[in-house]
Amino acid sequence: MASGVPVVVSNVASLSEVVGKAGILVDPYNTNSIEGGIRKVLSMTQAQYNTLVEAGIKQARKFSWEKTARETLQILEKAAK
């Protein structure tokens, strides 16, 4: 997502939470579902594609090592008090 490409990801575990509405969710155990997700991206209009890419970039900004480190440090500092 951060690279500006649409993502097709598993709808199990936490990936769906990370991707949100900024990607195509598929059943990883169903080849038809995976194929459908890929075909969905490939058949998008340019406007749909651009919208998904923009949503992906925006969603990816919510996750960074800097933010993770900062939040972890805050938790550890709070726990140490």
mmCIF file as gemmi writes it, N, C-alpha and C atoms, coordinates in Angstrom:
data_model
loop_
_atom_site.group_PDB
_atom_site.id
_atom_site.type_symbol
_atom_site.label_atom_id
_atom_site.label_alt_id
_atom_site.label_comp_id
_atom_site.label_asym_id
_atom_site.label_entity_id
_atom_site.label_seq_id
_atom_site.pdbx_PDB_ins_code
_atom_site.Cartn_x
_atom_site.Cartn_y
_atom_site.Cartn_z
_atom_site.occupancy
_atom_site.B_iso_or_equiv
_atom_site.pdbx_formal_charge
_atom_site.auth_seq_id
_atom_site.auth_asym_id
_atom_site.pdbx_PDB_model_num
ATOM 1 N N . MET Axp A 1 ? 0.828 -1.185 0 1 0 ? 1 A 1
ATOM 2 C CA . MET Axp A 1 ? 0 0 0 1 0 ? 1 A 1
ATOM 3 C C . MET Axp A 1 ? 0.876 1.254 0 1 0 ? 1 A 1
ATOM 4 N N . ALA Axp A 2 ? 1.898 1.243 0.834 1 0 ? 2 A 1
ATOM 5 C CA . ALA Axp A 2 ? 2.765 2.412 0.925 1 0 ? 2 A 1
ATOM 6 C C . ALA Axp A 2 ? 3.496 2.679 -0.381 1 0 ? 2 A 1
ATOM 7 N N . SER Axp A 3 ? 3.638 1.655 -1.207 1 0 ? 3 A 1
ATOM 8 C CA . SER Axp A 3 ? 4.324 1.806 -2.493 1 0 ? 3 A 1
ATOM 9 C C . SER Axp A 3 ? 3.396 2.284 -3.603 1 0 ? 3 A 1
ATOM 10 N N . GLY Axp A 4 ? 2.138 2.468 -3.277 1 0 ? 4 A 1
ATOM 11 C CA . GLY Axp A 4 ? 1.196 2.971 -4.27 1 0 ? 4 A 1
ATOM 12 C C . GLY Axp A 4 ? 0.675 1.925 -5.228 1 0 ? 4 A 1
ATOM 13 N N . VAL Axp A 5 ? 0.537 0.706 -4.731 1 0 ? 5 A 1
ATOM 14 C CA . VAL Axp A 5 ? -0.064 -0.351 -5.551 1 0 ? 5 A 1
ATOM 15 C C . VAL Axp A 5 ? -1.212 -0.977 -4.772 1 0 ? 5 A 1
ATOM 16 N N . PRO Axp A 6 ? -2.25 -1.419 -5.458 1 0 ? 6 A 1
ATOM 17 C CA . PRO Axp A 6 ? -3.358 -2.082 -4.768 1 0 ? 6 A 1
ATOM 18 C C . PRO Axp A 6 ? -2.883 -3.391 -4.143 1 0 ? 6 A 1
ATOM 19 N N . VAL Axp A 7 ? -3.513 -3.767 -3.048 1 0 ? 7 A 1
ATOM 20 C CA . VAL Axp A 7 ? -3.156 -5.023 -2.396 1 0 ? 7 A 1
ATOM 21 C C . VAL Axp A 7 ? -4.35 -5.964 -2.364 1 0 ? 7 A 1
ATOM 22 N N . VAL Axp A 8 ? -4.047 -7.236 -2.53 1 0 ? 8 A 1
ATOM 23 C CA . VAL Axp A 8 ? -5.023 -8.313 -2.392 1 0 ? 8 A 1
ATOM 24 C C . VAL Axp A 8 ? -4.521 -9.136 -1.224 1 0 ? 8 A 1
ATOM 25 N N . VAL Axp A 9 ? -5.286 -9.159 -0.125 1 0 ? 9 A 1
ATOM 26 C CA . VAL Axp A 9 ? -4.803 -9.793 1.1 1 0 ? 9 A 1
ATOM 27 C C . VAL Axp A 9 ? -5.824 -10.765 1.675 1 0 ? 9 A 1
ATOM 28 N N . SER Axp A 10 ? -5.319 -11.609 2.542 1 0 ? 10 A 1
ATOM 29 C CA . SER Axp A 10 ? -6.134 -12.595 3.238 1 0 ? 10 A 1
ATOM 30 C C . SER Axp A 10 ? -7.151 -11.912 4.141 1 0 ? 10 A 1
ATOM 31 N N . ASN Axp A 11 ? -8.341 -12.47 4.193 1 0 ? 11 A 1
ATOM 32 C CA . ASN Axp A 11 ? -9.377 -11.912 5.065 1 0 ? 11 A 1
ATOM 33 C C . ASN Axp A 11 ? -9.375 -12.563 6.446 1 0 ? 11 A 1
ATOM 34 N N . VAL Axp A 12 ? -8.358 -13.342 6.741 1 0 ? 12 A 1
ATOM 35 C CA . VAL Axp A 12 ? -8.24 -13.944 8.065 1 0 ? 12 A 1
ATOM 36 C C . VAL Axp A 12 ? -7.113 -13.26 8.826 1 0 ? 12 A 1
ATOM 37 N N . ALA Axp A 13 ? -7.125 -13.433 10.119 1 0 ? 13 A 1
ATOM 38 C CA . ALA Axp A 13 ? -6.131 -12.829 11.013 1 0 ? 13 A 1
ATOM 39 C C . ALA Axp A 13 ? -6.249 -11.31 10.986 1 0 ? 13 A 1
ATOM 40 N N . SER Axp A 14 ? -5.154 -10.628 11.215 1 0 ? 14 A 1
ATOM 41 C CA . SER Axp A 14 ? -5.206 -9.177 11.398 1 0 ? 14 A 1
ATOM 42 C C . SER Axp A 14 ? -5.034 -8.37 10.117 1 0 ? 14 A 1
ATOM 43 N N . LEU Axp A 15 ? -4.752 -9.014 9.01 1 0 ? 15 A 1
ATOM 44 C CA . LEU Axp A 15 ? -4.527 -8.253 7.776 1 0 ? 15 A 1
ATOM 45 C C . LEU Axp A 15 ? -5.73 -7.414 7.379 1 0 ? 15 A 1
ATOM 46 N N . SER Axp A 16 ? -6.921 -7.937 7.59 1 0 ? 16 A 1
ATOM 47 C CA . SER Axp A 16 ? -8.11 -7.165 7.218 1 0 ? 16 A 1
ATOM 48 C C . SER Axp A 16 ? -8.216 -5.895 8.053 1 0 ? 16 A 1
ATOM 49 N N . GLU Axp A 17 ? -7.763 -5.954 9.301 1 0 ? 17 A 1
ATOM 50 C CA . GLU Axp A 17 ? -7.776 -4.765 10.152 1 0 ? 17 A 1
ATOM 51 C C . GLU Axp A 17 ? -6.736 -3.755 9.688 1 0 ? 17 A 1
ATOM 52 N N . VAL Axp A 18 ? -5.596 -4.239 9.266 1 0 ? 18 A 1
ATOM 53 C CA . VAL Axp A 18 ? -4.529 -3.355 8.804 1 0 ? 18 A 1
ATOM 54 C C . VAL Axp A 18 ? -4.919 -2.688 7.489 1 0 ? 18 A 1
ATOM 55 N N . VAL Axp A 19 ? -5.447 -3.462 6.571 1 0 ? 19 A 1
ATOM 56 C CA . VAL Axp A 19 ? -5.792 -2.949 5.247 1 0 ? 19 A 1
ATOM 57 C C . VAL Axp A 19 ? -7.047 -2.089 5.286 1 0 ? 19 A 1
ATOM 58 N N . GLY Axp A 20 ? -7.998 -2.462 6.121 1 0 ? 20 A 1
ATOM 59 C CA . GLY Axp A 20 ? -9.257 -1.723 6.16 1 0 ? 20 A 1
ATOM 60 C C . GLY Axp A 20 ? -9.96 -1.799 4.818 1 0 ? 20 A 1
ATOM 61 N N . LYS Axp A 21 ? -10.426 -0.665 4.34 1 0 ? 21 A 1
ATOM 62 C CA . LYS Axp A 21 ? -11.123 -0.62 3.047 1 0 ? 21 A 1
ATOM 63 C C . LYS Axp A 21 ? -10.168 -0.227 1.918 1 0 ? 21 A 1
ATOM 64 N N . ALA Axp A 22 ? -8.877 -0.322 2.202 1 0 ? 22 A 1
ATOM 65 C CA . ALA Axp A 22 ? -7.876 0.116 1.229 1 0 ? 22 A 1
ATOM 66 C C . ALA Axp A 22 ? -7.259 -1.038 0.449 1 0 ? 22 A 1
ATOM 67 N N . GLY Axp A 23 ? -7.942 -2.162 0.436 1 0 ? 23 A 1
ATOM 68 C CA . GLY Axp A 23 ? -7.435 -3.311 -0.302 1 0 ? 23 A 1
ATOM 69 C C . GLY Axp A 23 ? -8.556 -4.276 -0.617 1 0 ? 23 A 1
ATOM 70 N N . ILE Axp A 24 ? -8.209 -5.31 -1.34 1 0 ? 24 A 1
ATOM 71 C CA . ILE Axp A 24 ? -9.165 -6.345 -1.712 1 0 ? 24 A 1
ATOM 72 C C . ILE Axp A 24 ? -8.926 -7.54 -0.798 1 0 ? 24 A 1
ATOM 73 N N . LEU Axp A 25 ? -9.954 -7.938 -0.058 1 0 ? 25 A 1
ATOM 74 C CA . LEU Axp A 25 ? -9.845 -9.063 0.867 1 0 ? 25 A 1
ATOM 75 C C . LEU Axp A 25 ? -10.329 -10.339 0.198 1 0 ? 25 A 1
ATOM 76 N N . VAL Axp A 26 ? -9.567 -11.421 0.394 1 0 ? 26 A 1
ATOM 77 C CA . VAL Axp A 26 ? -9.913 -12.708 -0.21 1 0 ? 26 A 1
ATOM 78 C C . VAL Axp A 26 ? -9.765 -13.824 0.815 1 0 ? 26 A 1
ATOM 79 N N . ASP Axp A 27 ? -10.434 -14.915 0.545 1 0 ? 27 A 1
ATOM 80 C CA . ASP Axp A 27 ? -10.293 -16.124 1.351 1 0 ? 27 A 1
ATOM 81 C C . ASP Axp A 27 ? -9.005 -16.82 0.905 1 0 ? 27 A 1
ATOM 82 N N . PRO Axp A 28 ? -8.006 -16.909 1.781 1 0 ? 28 A 1
ATOM 83 C CA . PRO Axp A 28 ? -6.717 -17.473 1.374 1 0 ? 28 A 1
ATOM 84 C C . PRO Axp A 28 ? -6.758 -18.969 1.107 1 0 ? 28 A 1
ATOM 85 N N . TYR Axp A 29 ? -7.834 -19.615 1.495 1 0 ? 29 A 1
ATOM 86 C CA . TYR Axp A 29 ? -7.967 -21.058 1.299 1 0 ? 29 A 1
ATOM 87 C C . TYR Axp A 29 ? -8.796 -21.406 0.064 1 0 ? 29 A 1
ATOM 88 N N . ASN Axp A 30 ? -9.19 -20.382 -0.666 1 0 ? 30 A 1
ATOM 89 C CA . ASN Axp A 30 ? -10.058 -20.583 -1.822 1 0 ? 30 A 1
ATOM 90 C C . ASN Axp A 30 ? -9.42 -19.939 -3.05 1 0 ? 30 A 1
ATOM 91 N N . THR Axp A 31 ? -8.954 -20.771 -3.964 1 0 ? 31 A 1
ATOM 92 C CA . THR Axp A 31 ? -8.269 -20.231 -5.143 1 0 ? 31 A 1
ATOM 93 C C . THR Axp A 31 ? -9.189 -19.365 -6 1 0 ? 31 A 1
ATOM 94 N N . ASN Axp A 32 ? -10.472 -19.672 -6.011 1 0 ? 32 A 1
ATOM 95 C CA . ASN Axp A 32 ? -11.414 -18.841 -6.77 1 0 ? 32 A 1
ATOM 96 C C . ASN Axp A 32 ? -11.524 -17.448 -6.163 1 0 ? 32 A 1
ATOM 97 N N . SER Axp A 33 ? -11.469 -17.379 -4.838 1 0 ? 33 A 1
ATOM 98 C CA . SER Axp A 33 ? -11.523 -16.093 -4.164 1 0 ? 33 A 1
ATOM 99 C C . SER Axp A 33 ? -10.269 -15.274 -4.464 1 0 ? 33 A 1
ATOM 100 N N . ILE Axp A 34 ? -9.123 -15.932 -4.428 1 0 ? 34 A 1
ATOM 101 C CA . ILE Axp A 34 ? -7.862 -15.25 -4.729 1 0 ? 34 A 1
ATOM 102 C C . ILE Axp A 34 ? -7.875 -14.75 -6.176 1 0 ? 34 A 1
ATOM 103 N N . GLU Axp A 35 ? -8.291 -15.62 -7.07 1 0 ? 35 A 1
ATOM 104 C CA . GLU Axp A 35 ? -8.389 -15.234 -8.482 1 0 ? 35 A 1
ATOM 105 C C . GLU Axp A 35 ? -9.344 -14.057 -8.645 1 0 ? 35 A 1
ATOM 106 N N . GLY Axp A 36 ? -10.473 -14.12 -7.963 1 0 ? 36 A 1
ATOM 107 C CA . GLY Axp A 36 ? -11.453 -13.045 -8.056 1 0 ? 36 A 1
ATOM 108 C C . GLY Axp A 36 ? -10.899 -11.719 -7.573 1 0 ? 36 A 1
ATOM 109 N N . GLY Axp A 37 ? -10.123 -11.759 -6.497 1 0 ? 37 A 1
ATOM 110 C CA . GLY Axp A 37 ? -9.513 -10.535 -5.983 1 0 ? 37 A 1
ATOM 111 C C . GLY Axp A 37 ? -8.54 -9.927 -6.972 1 0 ? 37 A 1
ATOM 112 N N . ILE Axp A 38 ? -7.721 -10.775 -7.568 1 0 ? 38 A 1
ATOM 113 C CA . ILE Axp A 38 ? -6.761 -10.294 -8.567 1 0 ? 38 A 1
ATOM 114 C C . ILE Axp A 38 ? -7.496 -9.75 -9.788 1 0 ? 38 A 1
ATOM 115 N N . ARG Axp A 39 ? -8.502 -10.477 -10.235 1 0 ? 39 A 1
ATOM 116 C CA . ARG Axp A 39 ? -9.278 -10.019 -11.401 1 0 ? 39 A 1
ATOM 117 C C . ARG Axp A 39 ? -9.992 -8.696 -11.109 1 0 ? 39 A 1
ATOM 118 N N . LYS Axp A 40 ? -10.44 -8.533 -9.876 1 0 ? 40 A 1
ATOM 119 C CA . LYS Axp A 40 ? -11.116 -7.287 -9.507 1 0 ? 40 A 1
ATOM 120 C C . LYS Axp A 40 ? -10.177 -6.098 -9.693 1 0 ? 40 A 1
ATOM 121 N N . VAL Axp A 41 ? -8.942 -6.254 -9.233 1 0 ? 41 A 1
ATOM 122 C CA . VAL Axp A 41 ? -7.967 -5.172 -9.404 1 0 ? 41 A 1
ATOM 123 C C . VAL Axp A 41 ? -7.689 -4.935 -10.886 1 0 ? 41 A 1
ATOM 124 N N . LEU Axp A 42 ? -7.487 -6.011 -11.622 1 0 ? 42 A 1
ATOM 125 C CA . LEU Axp A 42 ? -7.144 -5.887 -13.042 1 0 ? 42 A 1
ATOM 126 C C . LEU Axp A 42 ? -8.27 -5.312 -13.893 1 0 ? 42 A 1
ATOM 127 N N . SER Axp A 43 ? -9.506 -5.437 -13.429 1 0 ? 43 A 1
ATOM 128 C CA . SER Axp A 43 ? -10.638 -4.945 -14.217 1 0 ? 43 A 1
ATOM 129 C C . SER Axp A 43 ? -11.147 -3.579 -13.755 1 0 ? 43 A 1
ATOM 130 N N . MET Axp A 44 ? -10.479 -2.971 -12.803 1 0 ? 44 A 1
ATOM 131 C CA . MET Axp A 44 ? -10.904 -1.664 -12.306 1 0 ? 44 A 1
ATOM 132 C C . MET Axp A 44 ? -10.716 -0.588 -13.367 1 0 ? 44 A 1
ATOM 133 N N . THR Axp A 45 ? -11.603 0.391 -13.309 1 0 ? 45 A 1
ATOM 134 C CA . THR Axp A 45 ? -11.386 1.576 -14.137 1 0 ? 45 A 1
ATOM 135 C C . THR Axp A 45 ? -10.194 2.323 -13.551 1 0 ? 45 A 1
ATOM 136 N N . GLN Axp A 46 ? -9.65 3.24 -14.316 1 0 ? 46 A 1
ATOM 137 C CA . GLN Axp A 46 ? -8.515 4.018 -13.812 1 0 ? 46 A 1
ATOM 138 C C . GLN Axp A 46 ? -8.914 4.797 -12.567 1 0 ? 46 A 1
ATOM 139 N N . ALA Axp A 47 ? -10.123 5.321 -12.541 1 0 ? 47 A 1
ATOM 140 C CA . ALA Axp A 47 ? -10.591 6.079 -11.377 1 0 ? 47 A 1
ATOM 141 C C . ALA Axp A 47 ? -10.692 5.182 -10.145 1 0 ? 47 A 1
ATOM 142 N N . GLN Axp A 48 ? -11.241 3.982 -10.308 1 0 ? 48 A 1
ATOM 143 C CA . GLN Axp A 48 ? -11.339 3.043 -9.186 1 0 ? 48 A 1
ATOM 144 C C . GLN Axp A 48 ? -9.952 2.649 -8.693 1 0 ? 48 A 1
ATOM 145 N N . TYR Axp A 49 ? -9.056 2.388 -9.636 1 0 ? 49 A 1
ATOM 146 C CA . TYR Axp A 49 ? -7.682 2.017 -9.306 1 0 ? 49 A 1
ATOM 147 C C . TYR Axp A 49 ? -7.018 3.139 -8.503 1 0 ? 49 A 1
ATOM 148 N N . ASN Axp A 50 ? -7.136 4.365 -8.996 1 0 ? 50 A 1
ATOM 149 C CA . ASN Axp A 50 ? -6.532 5.51 -8.316 1 0 ? 50 A 1
ATOM 150 C C . ASN Axp A 50 ? -7.111 5.704 -6.924 1 0 ? 50 A 1
ATOM 151 N N . THR Axp A 51 ? -8.419 5.516 -6.787 1 0 ? 51 A 1
ATOM 152 C CA . THR Axp A 51 ? -9.062 5.649 -5.481 1 0 ? 51 A 1
ATOM 153 C C . THR Axp A 51 ? -8.518 4.614 -4.508 1 0 ? 51 A 1
ATOM 154 N N . LEU Axp A 52 ? -8.365 3.378 -4.964 1 0 ? 52 A 1
ATOM 155 C CA . LEU Axp A 52 ? -7.836 2.318 -4.107 1 0 ? 52 A 1
ATOM 156 C C . LEU Axp A 52 ? -6.384 2.595 -3.729 1 0 ? 52 A 1
ATOM 157 N N . VAL Axp A 53 ? -5.593 3.056 -4.68 1 0 ? 53 A 1
ATOM 158 C CA . VAL Axp A 53 ? -4.193 3.388 -4.403 1 0 ? 53 A 1
ATOM 159 C C . VAL Axp A 53 ? -4.107 4.514 -3.376 1 0 ? 53 A 1
ATOM 160 N N . GLU Axp A 54 ? -4.887 5.562 -3.557 1 0 ? 54 A 1
ATOM 161 C CA . GLU Axp A 54 ? -4.883 6.686 -2.618 1 0 ? 54 A 1
ATOM 162 C C . GLU Axp A 54 ? -5.309 6.238 -1.226 1 0 ? 54 A 1
ATOM 163 N N . ALA Axp A 55 ? -6.324 5.393 -1.152 1 0 ? 55 A 1
ATOM 164 C CA . ALA Axp A 55 ? -6.775 4.868 0.142 1 0 ? 55 A 1
ATOM 165 C C . ALA Axp A 55 ? -5.673 4.03 0.786 1 0 ? 55 A 1
ATOM 166 N N . GLY Axp A 56 ? -4.962 3.267 -0.023 1 0 ? 56 A 1
ATOM 167 C CA . GLY Axp A 56 ? -3.876 2.441 0.492 1 0 ? 56 A 1
ATOM 168 C C . GLY Axp A 56 ? -2.745 3.267 1.058 1 0 ? 56 A 1
ATOM 169 N N . ILE Axp A 57 ? -2.368 4.313 0.36 1 0 ? 57 A 1
ATOM 170 C CA . ILE Axp A 57 ? -1.3 5.191 0.848 1 0 ? 57 A 1
ATOM 171 C C . ILE Axp A 57 ? -1.725 5.843 2.154 1 0 ? 57 A 1
ATOM 172 N N . LYS Axp A 58 ? -2.959 6.313 2.206 1 0 ? 58 A 1
ATOM 173 C CA . LYS Axp A 58 ? -3.476 6.945 3.429 1 0 ? 58 A 1
ATOM 174 C C . LYS Axp A 58 ? -3.497 5.943 4.581 1 0 ? 58 A 1
ATOM 175 N N . GLN Axp A 59 ? -3.951 4.726 4.312 1 0 ? 59 A 1
ATOM 176 C CA . GLN Axp A 59 ? -4.017 3.691 5.344 1 0 ? 59 A 1
ATOM 177 C C . GLN Axp A 59 ? -2.613 3.31 5.812 1 0 ? 59 A 1
ATOM 178 N N . ALA Axp A 60 ? -1.674 3.206 4.893 1 0 ? 60 A 1
ATOM 179 C CA . ALA Axp A 60 ? -0.306 2.813 5.24 1 0 ? 60 A 1
ATOM 180 C C . ALA Axp A 60 ? 0.364 3.841 6.138 1 0 ? 60 A 1
ATOM 181 N N . ARG Axp A 61 ? -0.006 5.089 6.006 1 0 ? 61 A 1
ATOM 182 C CA . ARG Axp A 61 ? 0.576 6.147 6.852 1 0 ? 61 A 1
ATOM 183 C C . ARG Axp A 61 ? 0.223 5.964 8.324 1 0 ? 61 A 1
ATOM 184 N N . LYS Axp A 62 ? -0.825 5.216 8.587 1 0 ? 62 A 1
ATOM 185 C CA . LYS Axp A 62 ? -1.216 4.964 9.978 1 0 ? 62 A 1
ATOM 186 C C . LYS Axp A 62 ? -0.238 4.033 10.679 1 0 ? 62 A 1
ATOM 187 N N . PHE Axp A 63 ? 0.59 3.345 9.898 1 0 ? 63 A 1
ATOM 188 C CA . PHE Axp A 63 ? 1.499 2.347 10.446 1 0 ? 63 A 1
ATOM 189 C C . PHE Axp A 63 ? 2.934 2.695 10.055 1 0 ? 63 A 1
ATOM 190 N N . SER Axp A 64 ? 3.778 2.893 11.061 1 0 ? 64 A 1
ATOM 191 C CA . SER Axp A 64 ? 5.194 3.135 10.787 1 0 ? 64 A 1
ATOM 192 C C . SER Axp A 64 ? 5.998 2.649 11.985 1 0 ? 64 A 1
ATOM 193 N N . TRP Axp A 65 ? 7.263 2.347 11.739 1 0 ? 65 A 1
ATOM 194 C CA . TRP Axp A 65 ? 8.12 1.918 12.844 1 0 ? 65 A 1
ATOM 195 C C . TRP Axp A 65 ? 8.301 3.046 13.84 1 0 ? 65 A 1
ATOM 196 N N . GLU Axp A 66 ? 8.371 4.287 13.355 1 0 ? 66 A 1
ATOM 197 C CA . GLU Axp A 66 ? 8.526 5.429 14.246 1 0 ? 66 A 1
ATOM 198 C C . GLU Axp A 66 ? 7.329 5.536 15.194 1 0 ? 66 A 1
ATOM 199 N N . LYS Axp A 67 ? 6.137 5.423 14.652 1 0 ? 67 A 1
ATOM 200 C CA . LYS Axp A 67 ? 4.93 5.501 15.475 1 0 ? 67 A 1
ATOM 201 C C . LYS Axp A 67 ? 4.877 4.334 16.454 1 0 ? 67 A 1
ATOM 202 N N . THR Axp A 68 ? 5.208 3.143 15.983 1 0 ? 68 A 1
ATOM 203 C CA . THR Axp A 68 ? 5.208 1.967 16.853 1 0 ? 68 A 1
ATOM 204 C C . THR Axp A 68 ? 6.198 2.143 17.992 1 0 ? 68 A 1
ATOM 205 N N . ALA Axp A 69 ? 7.397 2.624 17.685 1 0 ? 69 A 1
ATOM 206 C CA . ALA Axp A 69 ? 8.417 2.835 18.716 1 0 ? 69 A 1
ATOM 207 C C . ALA Axp A 69 ? 7.958 3.886 19.722 1 0 ? 69 A 1
ATOM 208 N N . ARG Axp A 70 ? 7.385 4.974 19.231 1 0 ? 70 A 1
ATOM 209 C CA . ARG Axp A 70 ? 6.915 6.046 20.112 1 0 ? 70 A 1
ATOM 210 C C . ARG Axp A 70 ? 5.815 5.544 21.052 1 0 ? 70 A 1
ATOM 211 N N . GLU Axp A 71 ? 4.85 4.808 20.504 1 0 ? 71 A 1
ATOM 212 C CA . GLU Axp A 71 ? 3.758 4.294 21.33 1 0 ? 71 A 1
ATOM 213 C C . GLU Axp A 71 ? 4.248 3.245 22.322 1 0 ? 71 A 1
ATOM 214 N N . THR Axp A 72 ? 5.19 2.416 21.906 1 0 ? 72 A 1
ATOM 215 C CA . THR Axp A 72 ? 5.754 1.412 22.813 1 0 ? 72 A 1
ATOM 216 C C . THR Axp A 72 ? 6.495 2.093 23.949 1 0 ? 72 A 1
ATOM 217 N N . LEU Axp A 73 ? 7.27 3.118 23.637 1 0 ? 73 A 1
ATOM 218 C CA . LEU Axp A 73 ? 7.996 3.858 24.668 1 0 ? 73 A 1
ATOM 219 C C . LEU Axp A 73 ? 7.026 4.497 25.66 1 0 ? 73 A 1
ATOM 220 N N . GLN Axp A 74 ? 5.944 5.061 25.171 1 0 ? 74 A 1
ATOM 221 C CA . GLN Axp A 74 ? 4.954 5.667 26.064 1 0 ? 74 A 1
ATOM 222 C C . GLN Axp A 74 ? 4.36 4.627 27.01 1 0 ? 74 A 1
ATOM 223 N N . ILE Axp A 75 ? 4.068 3.459 26.492 1 0 ? 75 A 1
ATOM 224 C CA . ILE Axp A 75 ? 3.51 2.388 27.326 1 0 ? 75 A 1
ATOM 225 C C . ILE Axp A 75 ? 4.518 1.951 28.376 1 0 ? 75 A 1
ATOM 226 N N . LEU Axp A 76 ? 5.766 1.785 27.968 1 0 ? 76 A 1
ATOM 227 C CA . LEU Axp A 76 ? 6.805 1.363 28.915 1 0 ? 76 A 1
ATOM 228 C C . LEU Axp A 76 ? 7.05 2.425 29.977 1 0 ? 76 A 1
ATOM 229 N N . GLU Axp A 77 ? 7.063 3.686 29.58 1 0 ? 77 A 1
ATOM 230 C CA . GLU Axp A 77 ? 7.241 4.77 30.553 1 0 ? 77 A 1
ATOM 231 C C . GLU Axp A 77 ? 6.083 4.807 31.541 1 0 ? 77 A 1
ATOM 232 N N . LYS Axp A 78 ? 4.881 4.605 31.056 1 0 ? 78 A 1
ATOM 233 C CA . LYS Axp A 78 ? 3.704 4.592 31.928 1 0 ? 78 A 1
ATOM 234 C C . LYS Axp A 78 ? 3.764 3.409 32.888 1 0 ? 78 A 1
ATOM 235 N N . ALA Axp A 79 ? 4.191 2.261 32.389 1 0 ? 79 A 1
ATOM 236 C CA . ALA Axp A 79 ? 4.287 1.066 33.23 1 0 ? 79 A 1
ATOM 237 C C . ALA Axp A 79 ? 5.375 1.208 34.286 1 0 ? 79 A 1
ATOM 238 N N . ALA Axp A 80 ? 6.409 1.983 33.985 1 0 ? 80 A 1
ATOM 239 C CA . ALA Axp A 80 ? 7.529 2.146 34.912 1 0 ? 80 A 1
ATOM 240 C C . ALA Axp A 80 ? 7.193 3.093 36.058 1 0 ? 80 A 1
ATOM 241 N N . LYS Axp A 81 ? 6.135 3.86 35.931 1 0 ? 81 A 1
ATOM 242 C CA . LYS Axp A 81 ? 5.771 4.835 36.982 1 0 ? 81 A 1
ATOM 243 C C . LYS Axp A 81 ? 5.089 4.173 38.143 1 0 ? 81 A 1
